[in-house]
Amino acid sequence: ALHHPLLFLVLLAAFIVLMIWLLPKIWRGIKALVARIRALFTGRNPGPKGHPQDPA
């Protein structure tokens, strides 16, 4: 970073933009995974968006 500060700043900005784009997708995937694991232990089927359905 000390030898090429402009390259470092460009790559840092690209990394920040990539994280802003990817973090909602990663978070949604983690929530869906937790819902599926919870459904596995409770015996419920997960809904279409990863939310457990009511056994009515």
Buried (B, 14 or more C-beta within 10 A) or exposed (E): EEEEEEEEEEEEEEEEEEEEEEEEEEEEEEEBEEBEEEBEEEEBEBEEEBEBEEEE
